[in-house]
Amino acid sequence: MAYMDAIPIDFELLRPHLNERTRRLVAAAMVVGREYGTQGKIAKATGVSHREIKRGLEELAKDSLPLTERPERIRKAGGGRKKTDKNDPTVVEALKKIVESTTRGDPESRLLWTTKSLRNLASELKNLGHKISHVTVGCILSELGYRLQGNKKVLEGANHPDRNAQFEHINKRVKQHQRRKQPVISVDCKKHE
């Protein structure tokens, strides 16, 4: 087996044991002393970008500290991307308002879900000026106690053309009564055949 053919196999064996820094150093070490064009082949074989390999080569050239004296941390304290709700504190409230009218679940239990997809929710938040992905929307909904569930009934909503308008009307009336500090009773009825 040729050297270049063995790289993906060898690198995959090491990958679970490598962190960000050691991954780029191992990839850079594979380039050292090889012919021109090897860096591109190593990048393709390992999945480590050209920029990271170049950075690894620079670190290998200047890094002369013994392993025992090297710091354990990869990044500075507080490094990395900040959570979306820290950068944009209004995003959680905006999401709550969007899912409020489409929230489903047993009123007696704490299990909640929404009928809107994560991508639709992210799209609505983007239209409101928030920079957010569908993955982040899922994380925030999870923190709010929502679960992701598909509809059990495929034909749900097919019975009445204004079914969604009915729910929105009920939701609006509930809010009016709650503002006036009046009690609201939720009754869940099932039609039996």
N, C-alpha and C positions, 0 to 999 in steps of 0.2 A: 504494500500500500504506500503510495506516495505521501510525502510530508504534508502537502496541502489537502489531500483527501482525509487525513487523520485529524486535522484541526477541529472540525465541527464535533467529532466524536469526543476528543479529549476535552474540549472546552465545555461540552454539555455535562461531562462527568464532574468537572470542577465547579460549574455554575452554582449549585446549591450552597457551596462553601465560600463563595465570593461575595464581597459587598461592592458598592459602587467604585471605590478606589482600587481595590485589588483586581476587580474585573478589568479596568482600563490598564493597570500595570501589567497583568498577564498578557493581554492583547498586545501591548506595546513591546513587551519582551519577545514576543513571537516575531516581531518586525525587525528587531535589532540584528544587524549583520547580514541581512538578506538582500537580494537584488532589488533594483528599482521596480516598483509596481506591486510589491508584496503587501504594502499597507492596505491597498484596496481589496486585495484578495482576503486578507485577514479580517477586514471590516465586514466583508460579505459572509465569510465563514462563521464568524463569532456573533454577529449582530451588534457589535460595538461600533459606534459611529467614527468616522474619520477624525472629527474634532476631538473626541475622547481619546483616541489612540495617540493623536498628536500631543494632547495634554499629558498622557501617560509617558510618552517619550521624553517630554520636558522634565517631568518628575523623576524619571529614572536617571536623567543626566545630572540633576542637581541634588538628588536625595542621597546624602551620605550618612545619615543618622543610623546607628545600629538599631535593629528591630526592638530591643528592650527599651529604648528611649523614645520611640515614636508614640505619638498620642493615639488613644483608642478611638476618639471621636472622628467621624468622617466629616461632619459639618460643624460649623460654629453653633453654639447654643442659641436657640431661637431661629435657626435657619430653616429653610423650606417654605413652601407656599402656605399662606394663612388661609384659614377656613373662610368660606364664602360669607357666612353670617357675621364674621368679624370685619371683613372689608365692606360689607353692605348690610348693616343691621336691620334695614327695613324689609329684606327679602323674606324673612320668616312670616312676618305679619301679612305681607302681600300674598304669600302662598296659602296661609290660613283662610284669607278672604276668598280666594279662588276656589278652594276645595270645600268650603263651608256648605254651599248649596248642593253639592253632589256627594256629600258624605253619606255613606251607608253603614249599616251595622245594627246590632241589637242594642236598643237604648238602655237596657239593663246592664250590659257588659261594657268593658273598656275597649273591646275590639272594634276598630274603625277601618273603613276602606273607602276609597273614592272610585267612581266609575270612569274618571278621566285617566288617560295613559300618562306616563312620566314625560314622554316627548311632547304631548299636548300641553301639559302643565308648564314645562320648560319654555315652550313657544309663547304661551300667554305671559309668562314672567318677562321674557325678552321683549315682548311688545310693550310692557310697562316700563322698560328701561333697565331691567336687571340683567347682569351678565352671569348666566348660570347654565349648567348642562343638565341633561336628564338624569345622569348618575347622581349629581349633587341633590337634585330634587328628591330622588329616592332616599338618600341618606337623611335629609331633613324630615321627610314624611315619617321615616322610621323613628327618629327622635321624638316626633310628635305623637307617636303611638299608632300610626297607621300601618297596615299590612298590605302587601300587594296580593290581590286576588283577582282572578278572572271571573266573569259572570258565569254562574252555574246554568242559568237559563239562557239558551241561545235566542229564544223568541221573546225575551224580556222587553217590554216596551212596545210590542207589536199590537197589543189590544186596543189602545186608544191613541189617536194621532196627537193629542195634546198632553200626553203623559208627563213630559218634562215640564211643561208649563204648569201643570197641576202641582208638581213638587215645588216649583219655585214660588207659586202662590201660597202654598202651605208654609213654606219657609219664611216668606215675608210676613205672614200673619203671626207666626210664632215670635218673630223678632219684635213686632209691634206690642204684643202682649207682655213679653219679657221686659221691654222698656218701661211699661206701665206697672211693672212688678206684679203682674197677674199670673196665676199658675197656668201651665201648659201641660196637657196630658197627651202622651203618644200612644196610639192604639194601632197595633199591627194586625191587619185582617187578612185572612187567606180565603180565596174562593174555592169551595169544594164542589166537585162535580158529582 
